[in-house]
Amino acid sequence: MNLQSLYAGPLVADIAIAFIAIEALALWLLYAARGWGVAPSKYVLTVLSGLFLMIALRCALTPNWWPGMAISLIAAGLVHGADLRQRFRKHQ
């Protein structure tokens, strides 16, 4: 497998999804075990929005998965809107 085929297929999105999941899990475990870091309620919507975007990318790189891409983009937009709403409420 060369670099061009890696970026042309869904594997690159799978790798990104795995890193997002590992990072979110590590942040949650660190906060749960030691009380260090950021509370999950502060970042869960941001992580979900990014995760949905990576799922949309994966669907776009997979032949005939356009409905999944559309649903994932809609979900990413809705979660992003909820994240912005939550952040603006805290600053008012």
C-alpha angles and dihedrals in degrees: 000000000000129000093259093057090046091058094040095058137056094261092088090057091047089055091050091048090051092051092049091050093047092048093049091047092048092050091048093048092048091051094043096047102038108011089240126136129013126337111250091237088066096057110020095096092047091050092047092050091052091044092054090050091053090048088052089051090050091051091048090053092049116078116250096004095116095123090058090049092052093048092047093050091050090049091048091052093048093048091046089052091050090049092052091046091052092049094048092049091056092053097050 
